Amino acid sequence: MEAATEDSGALEYASEELRNNKEFMMAAVEQNNFVLDYASEELKNNKEFMMAAVALDGMALKHASEELRNDKEVVMEAATEDYRALEYASEELRNDKEFMMAAVAQDYTR
Protein backbone atom coordinates (compact mmCIF):
# COMPACT_ATOMS: atom_id res chain seq x y z
CA MET A 1 0.00 0.00 0.00
CA GLU A 2 2.81 2.38 0.85
CA ALA A 3 4.40 1.73 -2.53
CA ALA A 4 1.11 2.49 -4.28
CA THR A 5 0.79 5.85 -2.55
CA GLU A 6 4.29 6.78 -3.68
CA ASP A 7 4.05 5.37 -7.20
CA SER A 8 0.78 4.08 -8.64
CA GLY A 9 2.77 1.91 -11.05
CA ALA A 10 3.79 -0.30 -8.13
CA LEU A 11 0.37 -1.94 -8.35
CA GLU A 12 1.27 -3.26 -11.78
CA TYR A 13 3.15 -5.97 -9.89
CA ALA A 14 0.38 -6.74 -7.40
CA SER A 15 -1.38 -10.05 -7.72
CA GLU A 16 -4.68 -10.23 -9.58
CA GLU A 17 -6.25 -11.17 -6.26
CA LEU A 18 -5.14 -7.87 -4.70
CA ARG A 19 -6.10 -5.87 -7.78
CA ASN A 20 -9.56 -7.40 -7.47
CA ASN A 21 -9.87 -6.78 -3.73
CA LYS A 22 -12.42 -3.99 -3.30
CA GLU A 23 -11.24 -2.84 0.14
CA PHE A 24 -7.55 -2.88 -0.79
CA MET A 25 -8.10 -1.02 -4.04
CA MET A 26 -10.41 1.57 -2.46
CA ALA A 27 -7.80 2.29 0.21
CA ALA A 28 -5.25 2.74 -2.59
CA VAL A 29 -7.62 4.96 -4.60
CA GLU A 30 -8.12 7.19 -1.56
CA GLN A 31 -4.38 7.85 -1.65
CA ASN A 32 -3.86 8.04 -5.40
CA ASN A 33 -6.59 7.65 -8.03
CA PHE A 34 -4.06 6.66 -10.69
CA VAL A 35 -4.00 3.17 -9.16
CA LEU A 36 -7.25 2.56 -11.02
CA ASP A 37 -5.09 1.84 -14.05
CA TYR A 38 -4.30 -1.45 -12.33
CA ALA A 39 -7.69 -2.33 -10.87
CA SER A 40 -9.21 -5.53 -12.17
CA GLU A 41 -11.76 -5.35 -14.96
CA GLU A 42 -14.26 -6.76 -12.47
CA LEU A 43 -13.78 -3.75 -10.18
CA LYS A 44 -13.88 -1.33 -13.10
CA ASN A 45 -17.32 -2.78 -13.82
CA ASN A 46 -18.45 -2.83 -10.17
CA LYS A 47 -20.96 0.00 -9.74
CA GLU A 48 -20.55 0.29 -5.97
CA PHE A 49 -16.77 0.48 -6.26
CA MET A 50 -16.78 2.99 -9.12
CA MET A 51 -19.44 5.16 -7.44
CA ALA A 52 -17.10 5.47 -4.45
CA ALA A 53 -14.10 6.15 -6.70
CA VAL A 54 -15.80 8.90 -8.74
CA ALA A 55 -17.15 10.48 -5.55
CA LEU A 56 -13.51 10.94 -4.49
CA ASP A 57 -12.36 12.12 -7.91
CA GLY A 58 -14.75 12.50 -10.81
CA MET A 59 -11.96 11.92 -13.29
CA ALA A 60 -11.84 8.31 -12.07
CA LEU A 61 -14.67 7.80 -14.57
CA LYS A 62 -11.92 7.43 -17.15
CA HIS A 63 -11.19 3.98 -15.68
CA ALA A 64 -14.78 2.76 -15.47
CA SER A 65 -16.08 0.08 -17.80
CA GLU A 66 -18.01 1.14 -20.90
CA GLU A 67 -21.17 -0.07 -19.19
CA LEU A 68 -20.63 2.25 -16.22
CA ARG A 69 -19.63 5.16 -18.47
CA ASN A 70 -23.15 4.78 -19.81
CA ASP A 71 -24.75 4.61 -16.35
CA LYS A 72 -26.48 7.92 -15.60
CA GLU A 73 -26.03 7.61 -11.85
CA VAL A 74 -22.29 6.92 -12.05
CA VAL A 75 -21.65 9.62 -14.62
CA MET A 76 -23.72 12.19 -12.72
CA GLU A 77 -21.78 11.44 -9.52
CA ALA A 78 -18.52 11.88 -11.40
CA ALA A 79 -19.69 15.09 -13.07
CA THR A 80 -20.89 16.50 -9.76
CA GLU A 81 -17.42 15.98 -8.33
CA ASP A 82 -15.62 17.27 -11.44
CA TYR A 83 -17.49 18.46 -14.53
CA ARG A 84 -14.50 17.50 -16.70
CA ALA A 85 -15.45 13.86 -16.11
CA LEU A 86 -18.17 14.31 -18.74
CA GLU A 87 -15.39 13.81 -21.29
CA TYR A 88 -15.43 10.12 -20.31
CA ALA A 89 -19.19 9.65 -20.40
CA SER A 90 -20.49 7.40 -23.14
CA GLU A 91 -21.34 9.00 -26.45
CA GLU A 92 -24.94 8.00 -25.82
CA LEU A 93 -25.08 10.06 -22.60
CA ARG A 94 -23.22 12.99 -24.16
CA ASN A 95 -25.90 13.01 -26.86
CA ASP A 96 -28.72 12.85 -24.30
CA LYS A 97 -29.88 16.47 -24.12
CA GLU A 98 -31.85 16.01 -20.89
CA PHE A 99 -28.98 14.30 -19.14
CA MET A 100 -26.41 16.86 -20.26
CA MET A 101 -28.66 19.74 -19.18
CA ALA A 102 -28.92 18.17 -15.71
CA ALA A 103 -25.18 17.47 -15.59
CA VAL A 104 -24.13 21.00 -16.44
CA ALA A 105 -26.66 22.41 -13.98
CA GLN A 106 -24.83 20.73 -11.06
CA ASP A 107 -23.40 22.80 -8.24
CA TYR A 108 -19.67 22.51 -8.86
CA THR A 109 -18.72 24.38 -5.69
CA ARG A 110 -18.60 21.31 -3.46
N, CA, C and O atoms as a GROMACS GRO file, in nm:
protein
  440
    1MET      N    1   0.083  -0.120   0.000
    1MET     CA    2   0.000   0.000   0.000
    1MET      C    3   0.087   0.125   0.000
    1MET      O    4   0.059   0.221  -0.071
    2GLU      N    5   0.192   0.123   0.080
    2GLU     CA    6   0.281   0.238   0.085
    2GLU      C    7   0.343   0.265  -0.052
    2GLU      O    8   0.356   0.380  -0.094
    3ALA      N    9   0.382   0.158  -0.120
    3ALA     CA   10   0.440   0.173  -0.253
    3ALA      C   11   0.340   0.235  -0.350
    3ALA      O   12   0.377   0.317  -0.434
    4ALA      N   13   0.214   0.197  -0.338
    4ALA     CA   14   0.111   0.249  -0.428
    4ALA      C   15   0.087   0.397  -0.405
    4ALA      O   16   0.057   0.470  -0.500
    5THR      N   17   0.101   0.443  -0.282
    5THR     CA   18   0.079   0.585  -0.255
    5THR      C   19   0.195   0.668  -0.311
    5THR      O   20   0.177   0.784  -0.349
    6GLU      N   21   0.312   0.608  -0.314
    6GLU     CA   22   0.429   0.678  -0.368
    6GLU      C   23   0.432   0.673  -0.521
    6GLU      O   24   0.464   0.772  -0.587
    7ASP      N   25   0.398   0.557  -0.575
    7ASP     CA   26   0.405   0.537  -0.720
    7ASP      C   27   0.294   0.440  -0.760
    7ASP      O   28   0.300   0.321  -0.730
    8SER      N   29   0.192   0.493  -0.828
    8SER     CA   30   0.078   0.408  -0.864
    8SER      C   31   0.120   0.289  -0.950
    8SER      O   32   0.051   0.187  -0.951
    9GLY      N   33   0.230   0.300  -1.021
    9GLY     CA   34   0.277   0.191  -1.105
    9GLY      C   35   0.317   0.068  -1.026
    9GLY      O   36   0.328  -0.041  -1.083
   10ALA      N   37   0.340   0.084  -0.897
   10ALA     CA   38   0.379  -0.030  -0.813
   10ALA      C   39   0.270  -0.137  -0.814
   10ALA      O   40   0.299  -0.255  -0.797
   11LEU      N   41   0.146  -0.097  -0.834
   11LEU     CA   42   0.037  -0.194  -0.835
   11LEU      C   43   0.037  -0.282  -0.960
   11LEU      O   44  -0.033  -0.383  -0.966
   12GLU      N   45   0.114  -0.243  -1.058
   12GLU     CA   46   0.127  -0.326  -1.178
   12GLU      C   47   0.177  -0.465  -1.139
   12GLU      O   48   0.147  -0.564  -1.206
   13TYR      N   49   0.254  -0.472  -1.031
   13TYR     CA   50   0.315  -0.597  -0.988
   13TYR      C   51   0.235  -0.668  -0.879
   13TYR      O   52   0.275  -0.774  -0.832
   14ALA      N   53   0.124  -0.609  -0.840
   14ALA     CA   54   0.038  -0.674  -0.740
   14ALA      C   55  -0.034  -0.792  -0.803
   14ALA      O   56  -0.059  -0.794  -0.923
   15SER      N   57  -0.067  -0.888  -0.721
   15SER     CA   58  -0.138  -1.005  -0.772
   15SER      C   59  -0.277  -0.965  -0.821
   15SER      O   60  -0.331  -0.862  -0.780
   16GLU      N   61  -0.332  -1.047  -0.909
   16GLU     CA   62  -0.468  -1.023  -0.959
   16GLU      C   63  -0.566  -1.024  -0.841
   16GLU      O   64  -0.664  -0.950  -0.840
   17GLU      N   65  -0.538  -1.109  -0.743
   17GLU     CA   66  -0.625  -1.117  -0.626
   17GLU      C   67  -0.631  -0.982  -0.554
   17GLU      O   68  -0.738  -0.936  -0.516
   18LEU      N   69  -0.516  -0.919  -0.535
   18LEU     CA   70  -0.514  -0.787  -0.470
   18LEU      C   71  -0.578  -0.681  -0.558
   18LEU      O   72  -0.650  -0.595  -0.508
   19ARG      N   73  -0.553  -0.687  -0.688
   19ARG     CA   74  -0.610  -0.587  -0.778
   19ARG      C   75  -0.760  -0.605  -0.796
   19ARG      O   76  -0.827  -0.520  -0.854
   20ASN      N   77  -0.812  -0.715  -0.744
   20ASN     CA   78  -0.956  -0.740  -0.747
   20ASN      C   79  -1.019  -0.725  -0.608
   20ASN      O   80  -1.140  -0.743  -0.593
   21ASN      N   81  -0.939  -0.692  -0.509
   21ASN     CA   82  -0.987  -0.678  -0.372
   21ASN      C   83  -1.042  -0.537  -0.353
   21ASN      O   84  -0.968  -0.439  -0.354
   22LYS      N   85  -1.174  -0.529  -0.336
   22LYS     CA   86  -1.243  -0.399  -0.330
   22LYS      C   87  -1.188  -0.310  -0.218
   22LYS      O   88  -1.162  -0.192  -0.241
   23GLU      N   89  -1.170  -0.365  -0.100
   23GLU     CA   90  -1.124  -0.284   0.014
   23GLU      C   91  -0.980  -0.236  -0.007
   23GLU      O   92  -0.949  -0.119   0.019
   24PHE      N   93  -0.894  -0.325  -0.054
   24PHE     CA   94  -0.755  -0.288  -0.079
   24PHE      C   95  -0.747  -0.178  -0.185
   24PHE      O   96  -0.678  -0.078  -0.166
   25MET      N   97  -0.817  -0.199  -0.295
   25MET     CA   98  -0.810  -0.102  -0.404
   25MET      C   99  -0.872   0.032  -0.365
   25MET      O  100  -0.823   0.137  -0.406
   26MET      N  101  -0.980   0.030  -0.287
   26MET     CA  102  -1.041   0.157  -0.246
   26MET      C  103  -0.947   0.233  -0.154
   26MET      O  104  -0.935   0.355  -0.165
   27ALA      N  105  -0.878   0.163  -0.065
   27ALA     CA  106  -0.780   0.229   0.021
   27ALA      C  107  -0.669   0.291  -0.064
   27ALA      O  108  -0.622   0.401  -0.034
   28ALA      N  109  -0.628   0.221  -0.169
   28ALA     CA  110  -0.525   0.274  -0.259
   28ALA      C  111  -0.577   0.394  -0.337
   28ALA      O  112  -0.506   0.493  -0.354
   29VAL      N  113  -0.701   0.386  -0.384
   29VAL     CA  114  -0.762   0.496  -0.460
   29VAL      C  115  -0.773   0.621  -0.373
   29VAL      O  116  -0.754   0.732  -0.422
   30GLU      N  117  -0.802   0.604  -0.247
   30GLU     CA  118  -0.812   0.719  -0.156
   30GLU      C  119  -0.680   0.793  -0.146
   30GLU      O  120  -0.678   0.913  -0.118
   31GLN      N  121  -0.570   0.723  -0.169
   31GLN     CA  122  -0.438   0.785  -0.165
   31GLN      C  123  -0.395   0.840  -0.301
   31GLN      O  124  -0.328   0.943  -0.310
   32ASN      N  125  -0.436   0.769  -0.408
   32ASN     CA  126  -0.386   0.804  -0.540
   32ASN      C  127  -0.479   0.741  -0.644
   32ASN      O  128  -0.476   0.620  -0.664
   33ASN      N  129  -0.561   0.822  -0.710
   33ASN     CA  130  -0.659   0.765  -0.803
   33ASN      C  131  -0.597   0.702  -0.928
   33ASN      O  132  -0.666   0.631  -1.001
   34PHE      N  133  -0.470   0.725  -0.952
   34PHE     CA  134  -0.406   0.666  -1.069
   34PHE      C  135  -0.392   0.515  -1.055
   34PHE      O  136  -0.366   0.446  -1.154
   35VAL      N  137  -0.409   0.462  -0.934
   35VAL     CA  138  -0.400   0.317  -0.916
   35VAL      C  139  -0.512   0.246  -0.990
   35VAL      O  140  -0.505   0.125  -1.011
   36LEU      N  141  -0.615   0.318  -1.029
   36LEU     CA  142  -0.725   0.256  -1.102
   36LEU      C  143  -0.679   0.199  -1.235
   36LEU      O  144  -0.746   0.113  -1.292
   37ASP      N  145  -0.566   0.244  -1.284
   37ASP     CA  146  -0.509   0.184  -1.405
   37ASP      C  147  -0.489   0.034  -1.386
   37ASP      O  148  -0.497  -0.043  -1.481
   38TYR      N  149  -0.465  -0.006  -1.262
   38TYR     CA  150  -0.430  -0.145  -1.234
   38TYR      C  151  -0.541  -0.223  -1.165
   38TYR      O  152  -0.523  -0.339  -1.130
   39ALA      N  153  -0.655  -0.161  -1.145
   39ALA     CA  154  -0.769  -0.233  -1.087
   39ALA      C  155  -0.815  -0.340  -1.185
   39ALA      O  156  -0.801  -0.326  -1.306
   40SER      N  157  -0.871  -0.445  -1.131
   40SER     CA  158  -0.921  -0.553  -1.217
   40SER      C  159  -1.038  -0.503  -1.300
   40SER      O  160  -1.106  -0.407  -1.264
   41GLU      N  161  -1.062  -0.570  -1.412
   41GLU     CA  162  -1.176  -0.535  -1.496
   41GLU      C  163  -1.307  -0.554  -1.418
   41GLU      O  164  -1.404  -0.481  -1.438
   42GLU      N  165  -1.307  -0.653  -1.330
   42GLU     CA  166  -1.426  -0.676  -1.247
   42GLU      C  167  -1.457  -0.554  -1.161
   42GLU      O  168  -1.573  -0.514  -1.150
   43LEU      N  169  -1.355  -0.495  -1.100
   43LEU     CA  170  -1.378  -0.375  -1.018
   43LEU      C  171  -1.415  -0.255  -1.104
   43LEU      O  172  -1.498  -0.173  -1.064
   44LYS      N  173  -1.356  -0.245  -1.221
   44LYS     CA  174  -1.388  -0.133  -1.310
   44LYS      C  175  -1.533  -0.142  -1.359
   44LYS      O  176  -1.588  -0.044  -1.409
   45ASN      N  177  -1.592  -0.260  -1.344
   45ASN     CA  178  -1.732  -0.278  -1.382
   45ASN      C  179  -1.823  -0.293  -1.260
   45ASN      O  180  -1.942  -0.323  -1.274
   46ASN      N  181  -1.768  -0.271  -1.140
   46ASN     CA  182  -1.845  -0.283  -1.017
   46ASN      C  183  -1.902  -0.145  -0.983
   46ASN      O  184  -1.827  -0.053  -0.950
   47LYS      N  185  -2.032  -0.132  -0.991
   47LYS     CA  186  -2.096   0.000  -0.974
   47LYS      C  187  -2.067   0.059  -0.837
   47LYS      O  188  -2.034   0.177  -0.826
   48GLU      N  189  -2.079  -0.021  -0.733
   48GLU     CA  190  -2.055   0.029  -0.597
   48GLU      C  191  -1.913   0.083  -0.583
   48GLU      O  192  -1.891   0.190  -0.527
   49PHE      N  193  -1.817   0.007  -0.633
   49PHE     CA  194  -1.677   0.048  -0.626
   49PHE      C  195  -1.653   0.177  -0.705
   49PHE      O  196  -1.592   0.271  -0.654
   50MET      N  197  -1.702   0.181  -0.829
   50MET     CA  198  -1.678   0.299  -0.912
   50MET      C  199  -1.754   0.421  -0.862
   50MET      O  200  -1.706   0.534  -0.877
   51MET      N  201  -1.872   0.401  -0.803
   51MET     CA  202  -1.944   0.516  -0.744
   51MET      C  203  -1.858   0.578  -0.634
   51MET      O  204  -1.848   0.701  -0.625
   52ALA      N  205  -1.797   0.496  -0.551
   52ALA     CA  206  -1.710   0.547  -0.445
   52ALA      C  207  -1.587   0.616  -0.504
   52ALA      O  208  -1.544   0.720  -0.454
   53ALA      N  209  -1.530   0.558  -0.608
   53ALA     CA  210  -1.410   0.615  -0.670
   53ALA      C  211  -1.440   0.751  -0.733
   53ALA      O  212  -1.363   0.845  -0.714
   54VAL      N  213  -1.549   0.762  -0.808
   54VAL     CA  214  -1.580   0.890  -0.874
   54VAL      C  215  -1.627   0.995  -0.773
   54VAL      O  216  -1.616   1.115  -0.800
   55ALA      N  217  -1.678   0.952  -0.659
   55ALA     CA  218  -1.714   1.048  -0.555
   55ALA      C  219  -1.590   1.113  -0.496
   55ALA      O  220  -1.594   1.228  -0.453
   56LEU      N  221  -1.479   1.039  -0.496
   56LEU     CA  222  -1.351   1.094  -0.449
   56LEU      C  223  -1.287   1.184  -0.554
   56LEU      O  224  -1.232   1.290  -0.524
   57ASP      N  225  -1.296   1.139  -0.679
   57ASP     CA  226  -1.236   1.212  -0.791
   57ASP      C  227  -1.316   1.179  -0.916
   57ASP      O  228  -1.307   1.067  -0.967
   58GLY      N  229  -1.390   1.273  -0.964
   58GLY     CA  230  -1.475   1.251  -1.080
   58GLY      C  231  -1.401   1.198  -1.201
   58GLY      O  232  -1.457   1.124  -1.282
   59MET      N  233  -1.274   1.236  -1.214
   59MET     CA  234  -1.196   1.192  -1.329
   59MET      C  235  -1.168   1.042  -1.326
   59MET      O  236  -1.119   0.987  -1.424
   60ALA      N  237  -1.198   0.976  -1.215
   60ALA     CA  238  -1.184   0.831  -1.207
   60ALA      C  239  -1.278   0.763  -1.307
   60ALA      O  240  -1.260   0.646  -1.339
   61LEU      N  241  -1.376   0.836  -1.357
   61LEU     CA  242  -1.467   0.780  -1.456
   61LEU      C  243  -1.390   0.728  -1.578
   61LEU      O  244  -1.435   0.636  -1.646
   62LYS      N  245  -1.277   0.786  -1.604
   62LYS     CA  246  -1.192   0.743  -1.715
   62LYS      C  247  -1.163   0.593  -1.708
   62LYS      O  248  -1.147   0.529  -1.811
   63HIS      N  249  -1.156   0.538  -1.588
   63HIS     CA  250  -1.119   0.398  -1.568
   63HIS      C  251  -1.238   0.304  -1.561
   63HIS      O  252  -1.221   0.182  -1.556
   64ALA      N  253  -1.358   0.359  -1.559
   64ALA     CA  254  -1.478   0.276  -1.547
   64ALA      C  255  -1.502   0.198  -1.676
   64ALA      O  256  -1.456   0.237  -1.783
   65SER      N  257  -1.572   0.088  -1.663
   65SER     CA  258  -1.608   0.008  -1.780
   65SER      C  259  -1.700   0.090  -1.871
   65SER      O  260  -1.760   0.189  -1.828
   66GLU      N  261  -1.710   0.047  -1.995
   66GLU     CA  262  -1.801   0.114  -2.090
   66GLU      C  263  -1.944   0.114  -2.036
   66GLU      O  264  -2.018   0.212  -2.049
   67GLU      N  265  -1.981   0.003  -1.975
   67GLU     CA  266  -2.116  -0.007  -1.919
   67GLU      C  267  -2.141   0.102  -1.815
   67GLU      O  268  -2.247   0.165  -1.815
   68LEU      N  269  -2.044   0.124  -1.727
   68LEU     CA  270  -2.063   0.225  -1.622
   68LEU      C  271  -2.046   0.367  -1.675
   68LEU      O  272  -2.100   0.461  -1.617
   69ARG      N  273  -1.973   0.384  -1.784
   69ARG     CA  274  -1.963   0.516  -1.847
   69ARG      C  275  -2.096   0.554  -1.913
   69ARG      O  276  -2.117   0.668  -1.952
   70ASN      N  277  -2.183   0.455  -1.925
   70ASN     CA  278  -2.315   0.478  -1.981
   70ASN      C  279  -2.423   0.476  -1.873
   70ASN      O  280  -2.542   0.484  -1.904
   71ASP      N  281  -2.383   0.465  -1.747
   71ASP     CA  282  -2.475   0.461  -1.635
   71ASP      C  283  -2.497   0.604  -1.585
   71ASP      O  284  -2.403   0.669  -1.538
   72LYS      N  285  -2.619   0.652  -1.595
   72LYS     CA  286  -2.648   0.792  -1.560
   72LYS      C  287  -2.609   0.826  -1.417
   72LYS      O  288  -2.556   0.934  -1.391
   73GLU      N  289  -2.634   0.735  -1.325
   73GLU     CA  290  -2.603   0.761  -1.185
   73GLU      C  291  -2.452   0.776  -1.162
   73GLU      O  292  -2.408   0.867  -1.092
   74VAL      N  293  -2.374   0.687  -1.221
   74VAL     CA  294  -2.229   0.692  -1.205
   74VAL      C  295  -2.173   0.818  -1.270
   74VAL      O  296  -2.092   0.889  -1.210
   75VAL      N  297  -2.217   0.846  -1.390
   75VAL     CA  298  -2.164   0.962  -1.462
   75VAL      C  299  -2.207   1.092  -1.392
   75VAL      O  300  -2.127   1.186  -1.385
   76MET      N  301  -2.328   1.099  -1.341
   76MET     CA  302  -2.372   1.219  -1.272
   76MET      C  303  -2.290   1.241  -1.145
   76MET      O  304  -2.253   1.354  -1.113
   77GLU      N  305  -2.262   1.133  -1.072
   77GLU     CA  306  -2.178   1.144  -0.952
   77GLU      C  307  -2.041   1.196  -0.989
   77GLU      O  308  -1.987   1.284  -0.921
   78ALA      N  309  -1.984   1.143  -1.095
   78ALA     CA  310  -1.852   1.188  -1.140
   78ALA      C  311  -1.856   1.334  -1.183
   78ALA      O  312  -1.768   1.412  -1.147
   79ALA      N  313  -1.957   1.372  -1.258
   79ALA     CA  314  -1.969   1.509  -1.307
   79ALA      C  315  -1.994   1.607  -1.194
   79ALA      O  316  -1.949   1.722  -1.199
   80THR      N  317  -2.064   1.563  -1.092
   80THR     CA  318  -2.089   1.650  -0.976
   80THR      C  319  -1.958   1.678  -0.904
   80THR      O  320  -1.937   1.789  -0.853
   81GLU      N  321  -1.871   1.579  -0.899
   81GLU     CA  322  -1.742   1.598  -0.833
   81GLU      C  323  -1.648   1.680  -0.921
   81GLU      O  324  -1.574   1.765  -0.870
   82ASP      N  325  -1.650   1.656  -1.052
   82ASP     CA  326  -1.562   1.727  -1.144
   82ASP      C  327  -1.627   1.726  -1.283
   82ASP      O  328  -1.632   1.622  -1.349
   83TYR      N  329  -1.676   1.840  -1.326
   83TYR     CA  330  -1.749   1.846  -1.453
   83TYR      C  331  -1.667   1.793  -1.570
   83TYR      O  332  -1.723   1.749  -1.670
   84ARG      N  333  -1.536   1.798  -1.560
   84ARG     CA  334  -1.450   1.750  -1.670
   84ARG      C  335  -1.466   1.601  -1.694
   84ARG      O  336  -1.428   1.550  -1.799
   85ALA      N  337  -1.523   1.530  -1.596
   85ALA     CA  338  -1.545   1.386  -1.611
   85ALA      C  339  -1.641   1.356  -1.725
   85ALA      O  340  -1.642   1.244  -1.777
   86LEU      N  341  -1.722   1.453  -1.764
   86LEU     CA  342  -1.817   1.431  -1.874
   86LEU      C  343  -1.746   1.390  -2.002
   86LEU      O  344  -1.807   1.328  -2.090
   87GLU      N  345  -1.619   1.423  -2.013
   87GLU     CA  346  -1.539   1.381  -2.128
   87GLU      C  347  -1.539   1.229  -2.142
   87GLU      O  348  -1.529   1.176  -2.253
   88TYR      N  349  -1.550   1.158  -2.030
   88TYR     CA  350  -1.542   1.012  -2.031
   88TYR      C  351  -1.679   0.944  -2.030
   88TYR      O  352  -1.688   0.821  -2.028
   89ALA      N  353  -1.784   1.023  -2.031
   89ALA     CA  354  -1.919   0.965  -2.040
   89ALA      C  355  -1.936   0.901  -2.177
   89ALA      O  356  -1.870   0.940  -2.273
   90SER      N  357  -2.025   0.805  -2.185
   90SER     CA  358  -2.049   0.740  -2.314
   90SER      C  359  -2.102   0.842  -2.414
   90SER      O  360  -2.158   0.945  -2.376
   91GLU      N  361  -2.083   0.812  -2.539
   91GLU     CA  362  -2.134   0.900  -2.645
   91GLU      C  363  -2.286   0.911  -2.634
   91GLU      O  364  -2.344   1.017  -2.657
   92GLU      N  365  -2.349   0.800  -2.598
   92GLU     CA  366  -2.494   0.800  -2.582
   92GLU      C  367  -2.539   0.904  -2.478
   92GLU      O  368  -2.634   0.979  -2.501
   93LEU      N  369  -2.470   0.908  -2.363
   93LEU     CA  370  -2.508   1.006  -2.260
   93LEU      C  371  -2.472   1.148  -2.304
   93LEU      O  372  -2.546   1.243  -2.275
   94ARG      N  373  -2.360   1.164  -2.371
   94ARG     CA  374  -2.322   1.299  -2.416
   94ARG      C  375  -2.419   1.350  -2.520
   94ARG      O  376  -2.431   1.471  -2.539
   95ASN      N  377  -2.489   1.260  -2.589
   95ASN     CA  378  -2.590   1.301  -2.686
   95ASN      C  379  -2.730   1.312  -2.627
   95ASN      O  380  -2.825   1.350  -2.696
   96ASP      N  381  -2.743   1.280  -2.499
   96ASP     CA  382  -2.872   1.285  -2.430
   96ASP      C  383  -2.891   1.428  -2.375
   96ASP      O  384  -2.834   1.464  -2.272
   97LYS      N  385  -2.971   1.505  -2.445
   97LYS     CA  386  -2.988   1.647  -2.412
   97LYS      C  387  -3.035   1.666  -2.268
   97LYS      O  388  -2.982   1.751  -2.196
   98GLU      N  389  -3.133   1.589  -2.226
   98GLU     CA  390  -3.185   1.601  -2.089
   98GLU      C  391  -3.077   1.573  -1.986
   98GLU      O  392  -3.061   1.647  -1.888
   99PHE      N  393  -3.004   1.466  -2.008
   99PHE     CA  394  -2.898   1.430  -1.914
   99PHE      C  395  -2.791   1.538  -1.908
   99PHE      O  396  -2.750   1.579  -1.800
  100MET      N  397  -2.747   1.584  -2.023
  100MET     CA  398  -2.641   1.686  -2.026
  100MET      C  399  -2.687   1.817  -1.962
  100MET      O  400  -2.608   1.884  -1.896
  101MET      N  401  -2.813   1.852  -1.982
  101MET     CA  402  -2.866   1.974  -1.918
  101MET      C  403  -2.859   1.959  -1.766
  101MET      O  404  -2.820   2.052  -1.696
  102ALA      N  405  -2.898   1.842  -1.716
  102ALA     CA  406  -2.892   1.817  -1.571
  102ALA      C  407  -2.746   1.815  -1.522
  102ALA      O  408  -2.716   1.866  -1.414
  103ALA      N  409  -2.658   1.757  -1.600
  103ALA     CA  410  -2.518   1.747  -1.559
  103ALA      C  411  -2.452   1.883  -1.549
  103ALA      O  412  -2.380   1.911  -1.454
  104VAL      N  413  -2.477   1.968  -1.647
  104VAL     CA  414  -2.413   2.100  -1.644
  104VAL      C  415  -2.479   2.194  -1.544
  104VAL      O  416  -2.423   2.298  -1.510
  105ALA      N  417  -2.598   2.158  -1.497
  105ALA     CA  418  -2.666   2.241  -1.398
  105ALA      C  419  -2.622   2.209  -1.255
  105ALA      O  420  -2.669   2.272  -1.161
  106GLN      N  421  -2.531   2.113  -1.239
  106GLN     CA  422  -2.483   2.073  -1.106
  106GLN      C  423  -2.413   2.188  -1.037
  106GLN      O  424  -2.359   2.279  -1.101
  107ASP      N  425  -2.414   2.183  -0.905
  107ASP     CA  426  -2.340   2.280  -0.824
  107ASP      C  427  -2.197   2.231  -0.814
  107ASP      O  428  -2.170   2.135  -0.742
  108TYR      N  429  -2.107   2.295  -0.883
  108TYR     CA  430  -1.967   2.251  -0.886
  108TYR      C  431  -1.883   2.316  -0.778
  108TYR      O  432  -1.760   2.318  -0.787
  109THR      N  433  -1.947   2.371  -0.675
  109THR     CA  434  -1.872   2.438  -0.569
  109THR      C  435  -1.840   2.345  -0.453
  109THR      O  436  -1.774   2.386  -0.357
  110ARG      N  437  -1.887   2.220  -0.460
  110ARG     CA  438  -1.860   2.131  -0.346
  110ARG      C  439  -1.722   2.078  -0.344
  110ARG      O  440  -1.685   2.002  -0.255
   0.00000   0.00000   0.00000
